[in-house]
Amino acid sequence: MTREKATDIVAEMVANVMTVSVDVGDEVGVGDQMLMLESMKMEIPVLTECAGTVTNIRVTAGDVVQEGDILITLRNKP
């Protein structure tokens, strides 16, 4: 039996969450945009680095996140 691996997508800097583009249960591929953050008047897209299924979203538009905060958790595709 293969154990599923989870990946946490974390904030790389202090930022405001502008938009959340995915929902729990969505399938995402490498390079898909999941969030748009704003920091110092710059828009920063948050892209997936692996394919998988969104299992948890910990932020909503308007939230302020700190560096290292978990934004989204994915269940990786085998």
CYANA upper distance limits for C-alpha pairs under 8 A (distance plus 0.5 A):
  4 GLU  CA     75 ARG  CA      7.27
  4 GLU  CA     76 ASN  CA      7.28
  4 GLU  CA     77 LYS  CA      8.37
  4 GLU  CA     78 PRO  CA      7.89
  5 LYS  CA     75 ARG  CA      6.45
  5 LYS  CA     76 ASN  CA      6.04
  6 ALA  CA     73 THR  CA      7.22
  6 ALA  CA     74 LEU  CA      5.99
  6 ALA  CA     75 ARG  CA      4.99
  6 ALA  CA     76 ASN  CA      6.23
  7 THR  CA     73 THR  CA      6.15
  7 THR  CA     74 LEU  CA      5.63
  7 THR  CA     75 ARG  CA      6.93
  7 THR  CA     76 ASN  CA      7.29
  8 ASP  CA     70 ILE  CA      6.68
  8 ASP  CA     71 LEU  CA      7.82
  8 ASP  CA     72 ILE  CA      6.41
  8 ASP  CA     73 THR  CA      4.95
  8 ASP  CA     74 LEU  CA      6.89
  9 ILE  CA     48 THR  CA      8.42
  9 ILE  CA     70 ILE  CA      6.36
  9 ILE  CA     71 LEU  CA      6.10
  9 ILE  CA     72 ILE  CA      5.66
  9 ILE  CA     73 THR  CA      6.56
  9 ILE  CA     74 LEU  CA      8.28
 10 VAL  CA     67 GLU  CA      8.12
 10 VAL  CA     68 GLY  CA      5.92
 10 VAL  CA     69 ASP  CA      5.87
 10 VAL  CA     70 ILE  CA      4.87
 10 VAL  CA     71 LEU  CA      5.85
 10 VAL  CA     72 ILE  CA      7.73
 11 ALA  CA     15 ALA  CA      8.37
 11 ALA  CA     65 VAL  CA      7.38
 11 ALA  CA     66 GLN  CA      7.14
 11 ALA  CA     67 GLU  CA      5.64
 11 ALA  CA     68 GLY  CA      5.67
 11 ALA  CA     69 ASP  CA      5.92
 11 ALA  CA     70 ILE  CA      7.04
 11 ALA  CA     71 LEU  CA      7.11
 12 GLU  CA     67 GLU  CA      5.60
 12 GLU  CA     68 GLY  CA      6.64
 13 MET  CA     39 SER  CA      8.46
 13 MET  CA     65 VAL  CA      8.30
 13 MET  CA     66 GLN  CA      6.62
 13 MET  CA     67 GLU  CA      4.70
 13 MET  CA     68 GLY  CA      7.84
 14 VAL  CA     39 SER  CA      7.39
 14 VAL  CA     64 VAL  CA      7.76
 14 VAL  CA     65 VAL  CA      6.04
 14 VAL  CA     66 GLN  CA      4.84
 14 VAL  CA     67 GLU  CA      5.68
 15 ALA  CA     37 LEU  CA      6.49
 15 ALA  CA     38 GLU  CA      5.93
 15 ALA  CA     39 SER  CA      5.21
 15 ALA  CA     64 VAL  CA      6.25
 15 ALA  CA     65 VAL  CA      5.96
 15 ALA  CA     66 GLN  CA      7.25
 16 ASN  CA     37 LEU  CA      6.02
 16 ASN  CA     38 GLU  CA      5.62
 16 ASN  CA     39 SER  CA      6.94
 16 ASN  CA     61 ALA  CA      8.43
 16 ASN  CA     62 GLY  CA      6.78
 16 ASN  CA     63 ASP  CA      6.30
 16 ASN  CA     64 VAL  CA      4.97
 16 ASN  CA     65 VAL  CA      6.75
 17 VAL  CA     35 LEU  CA      7.83
 17 VAL  CA     36 MET  CA      6.76
 17 VAL  CA     37 LEU  CA      5.12
 17 VAL  CA     38 GLU  CA      6.96
 17 VAL  CA     59 VAL  CA      8.02
 17 VAL  CA     60 THR  CA      7.28
 17 VAL  CA     61 ALA  CA      5.52
 17 VAL  CA     62 GLY  CA      5.84
 17 VAL  CA     63 ASP  CA      5.83
 17 VAL  CA     64 VAL  CA      6.73
 17 VAL  CA     65 VAL  CA      7.79
 18 MET  CA     35 LEU  CA      8.00
 18 MET  CA     36 MET  CA      5.89
 18 MET  CA     37 LEU  CA      5.83
 18 MET  CA     38 GLU  CA      6.93
 18 MET  CA     61 ALA  CA      5.60
 18 MET  CA     62 GLY  CA      6.55
 19 THR  CA     35 LEU  CA      6.10
 19 THR  CA     36 MET  CA      5.68
 19 THR  CA     37 LEU  CA      7.71
 19 THR  CA     60 THR  CA      7.87
 19 THR  CA     61 ALA  CA      5.55
 19 THR  CA     62 GLY  CA      8.48
 20 VAL  CA     34 MET  CA      6.62
 20 VAL  CA     35 LEU  CA      5.06
 20 VAL  CA     36 MET  CA      7.16
 20 VAL  CA     59 VAL  CA      8.48
 20 VAL  CA     60 THR  CA      7.02
 20 VAL  CA     61 ALA  CA      6.82
 21 SER  CA     33 GLN  CA      7.47
 21 SER  CA     34 MET  CA      5.46
 21 SER  CA     35 LEU  CA      6.09
 21 SER  CA     36 MET  CA      8.47
 22 VAL  CA     26 ASP  CA      6.89
 22 VAL  CA     34 MET  CA      6.11
 22 VAL  CA     35 LEU  CA      8.18
 22 VAL  CA     54 VAL  CA      8.15
 23 ASP  CA     54 VAL  CA      7.38
 23 ASP  CA     57 ILE  CA      7.99
 24 VAL  CA     53 THR  CA      8.23
 24 VAL  CA     54 VAL  CA      5.49
 24 VAL  CA     55 THR  CA      5.80
 24 VAL  CA     56 ASN  CA      6.48
 24 VAL  CA     57 ILE  CA      7.30
 25 GLY  CA     53 THR  CA      6.32
 25 GLY  CA     54 VAL  CA      5.70
 25 GLY  CA     55 THR  CA      6.59
 26 ASP  CA     53 THR  CA      6.09
 26 ASP  CA     54 VAL  CA      5.95
 27 GLU  CA     51 ALA  CA      8.05
 27 GLU  CA     52 GLY  CA      6.25
 27 GLU  CA     53 THR  CA      5.00
 27 GLU  CA     54 VAL  CA      7.03
 28 VAL  CA     32 ASP  CA      6.70
 28 VAL  CA     48 THR  CA      7.87
 28 VAL  CA     51 ALA  CA      5.99
 28 VAL  CA     52 GLY  CA      6.00
 28 VAL  CA     53 THR  CA      6.63
 28 VAL  CA     54 VAL  CA      7.90
 29 GLY  CA     48 THR  CA      7.31
 29 GLY  CA     50 CYS  CA      6.87
 29 GLY  CA     51 ALA  CA      4.68
 29 GLY  CA     52 GLY  CA      7.11
 30 VAL  CA     47 LEU  CA      8.10
 30 VAL  CA     48 THR  CA      5.73
 30 VAL  CA     49 GLU  CA      5.64
 30 VAL  CA     50 CYS  CA      5.35
 30 VAL  CA     51 ALA  CA      5.74
 31 GLY  CA     47 LEU  CA      5.69
 31 GLY  CA     48 THR  CA      5.52
 31 GLY  CA     49 GLU  CA      6.66
 31 GLY  CA     50 CYS  CA      8.28
 32 ASP  CA     47 LEU  CA      5.82
 32 ASP  CA     48 THR  CA      5.98
 33 GLN  CA     45 PRO  CA      6.88
 33 GLN  CA     46 VAL  CA      6.22
 33 GLN  CA     47 LEU  CA      4.89
 33 GLN  CA     48 THR  CA      7.04
 34 MET  CA     45 PRO  CA      8.10
 34 MET  CA     46 VAL  CA      6.27
 34 MET  CA     47 LEU  CA      6.34
 34 MET  CA     48 THR  CA      7.51
 35 LEU  CA     45 PRO  CA      6.46
 35 LEU  CA     46 VAL  CA      5.59
 35 LEU  CA     47 LEU  CA      7.88
 36 MET  CA     43 GLU  CA      7.13
 36 MET  CA     44 ILE  CA      6.19
 36 MET  CA     45 PRO  CA      5.02
 36 MET  CA     46 VAL  CA      6.49
 37 LEU  CA     43 GLU  CA      6.25
 37 LEU  CA     44 ILE  CA      5.45
 37 LEU  CA     45 PRO  CA      6.69
 37 LEU  CA     46 VAL  CA      7.75
 38 GLU  CA     42 MET  CA      5.94
 38 GLU  CA     43 GLU  CA      5.06
 38 GLU  CA     44 ILE  CA      6.36
 39 SER  CA     43 GLU  CA      7.21
 39 SER  CA     44 ILE  CA      7.99
 50 CYS  CA     76 ASN  CA      7.40
 51 ALA  CA     76 ASN  CA      6.47
 51 ALA  CA     77 LYS  CA      6.35
 52 GLY  CA     74 LEU  CA      6.29
 52 GLY  CA     75 ARG  CA      5.79
 52 GLY  CA     76 ASN  CA      4.70
 52 GLY  CA     77 LYS  CA      5.26
 53 THR  CA     74 LEU  CA      5.81
 53 THR  CA     75 ARG  CA      5.64
 53 THR  CA     76 ASN  CA      7.09
 53 THR  CA     77 LYS  CA      7.95
 54 VAL  CA     72 ILE  CA      7.70
 54 VAL  CA     73 THR  CA      6.59
 54 VAL  CA     74 LEU  CA      5.06
 54 VAL  CA     75 ARG  CA      6.98
 55 THR  CA     72 ILE  CA      8.19
 55 THR  CA     73 THR  CA      6.15
 55 THR  CA     74 LEU  CA      5.95
 55 THR  CA     75 ARG  CA      6.90
 56 ASN  CA     72 ILE  CA      6.11
 56 ASN  CA     73 THR  CA      5.55
 56 ASN  CA     74 LEU  CA      7.65
 57 ILE  CA     71 LEU  CA      6.69
 57 ILE  CA     72 ILE  CA      5.08
 57 ILE  CA     73 THR  CA      7.11
 58 ARG  CA     70 ILE  CA      7.46
 58 ARG  CA     71 LEU  CA      5.75
 58 ARG  CA     72 ILE  CA      6.48
 59 VAL  CA     63 ASP  CA      6.87
 59 VAL  CA     71 LEU  CA      6.37
 59 VAL  CA     72 ILE  CA      8.22
 65 VAL  CA     69 ASP  CA      6.79
